[in-house]
Amino acid sequence: MKIKKGDKIKVITGKDKGRDGIVEKTYIKNDTVLIQGVNIYKKHIKKNEKMPQGGVVEVPRPLSVSKVMLLCPLCKKSTRVSYKIEKNKKVRVCKKCKSII
């Protein structure tokens, strides 16, 4: 997966198209990412000890990696990612400005 925790991304499809946020968690097996403040759904909760009234809670859901693009920290544009080996380390490279991410 080319997107990691802490990366700034932009949503390119779906109901939150155009919004950007920071990746909180990545789910490698499902190829999805959890983004802060994006893809929020309402969930109805029964009465319990924590919530004696019950009610509706907003819950973030993960988005597929194919629906998001990485924002390059230098050129501030949404970009694809390539890899390059530099000093025996594999680093990510911005396809637009050729800088190391």
SVG drawing of the C-alpha trace seen along z (x, -y; Angstrom):
<svg xmlns="http://www.w3.org/2000/svg" viewBox="-33 -23 57 32">
<polyline fill="none" stroke="black" stroke-width="0.4" points="0.0,0.0 1.4,-3.4 -0.4,-5.4 0.7,-5.3 -0.5,-6.5 0.0,-10.3 -0.2,-11.1 -2.3,-13.9 -4.8,-12.7 -7.6,-14.0 -10.8,-12.0 -11.3,-11.7 -14.7,-9.8 -17.8,-9.3 -19.9,-11.5 -16.9,-13.2 -15.2,-14.1 -12.8,-17.0 -12.3,-16.8 -8.9,-16.2 -7.7,-14.8 -5.0,-12.9 -4.8,-9.1 -5.5,-7.7 -5.1,-4.0 -4.5,-1.7 -6.1,1.7 -3.7,3.6 -5.8,6.8 -8.8,4.8 -6.9,2.1 -8.7,-0.6 -7.8,-3.7 -9.5,-5.5 -9.4,-9.3 -10.1,-11.9 -13.5,-13.6 -14.2,-11.9 -16.8,-9.2 -18.8,-9.7 -22.0,-7.6 -24.7,-7.7 -25.1,-4.6 -28.1,-4.0 -27.1,-2.7 -29.3,-0.9 -29.5,-1.9 -26.4,-0.7 -24.3,-1.7 -22.3,-4.2 -25.3,-5.8 -28.4,-5.4 -30.5,-7.3 -29.2,-5.5 -29.2,-7.5 -27.4,-8.3 -23.6,-8.4 -21.5,-9.5 -18.9,-6.9 -16.1,-7.2 -15.8,-4.3 -12.8,-3.3 -12.5,-4.3 -10.9,-2.2 -7.4,-3.2 -8.5,-3.5 -10.8,-6.4 -8.0,-8.6 -4.9,-10.3 -1.8,-11.4 -1.2,-15.1 2.5,-15.9 3.9,-17.9 6.1,-20.1 4.0,-20.8 0.6,-20.6 -1.0,-18.7 -2.7,-15.3 -0.3,-12.8 0.5,-9.2 3.4,-7.6 6.5,-5.8 9.3,-4.1 13.1,-4.7 16.0,-3.1 18.2,-5.6 21.1,-4.6 19.8,-1.0 16.4,-2.3 13.2,-2.3 11.6,-5.8 8.4,-7.1 8.6,-9.7 6.0,-12.2 5.2,-11.6 4.6,-15.4 7.5,-17.2 9.9,-14.2 10.6,-15.0 10.9,-12.4 7.8,-12.1"/>
</svg>
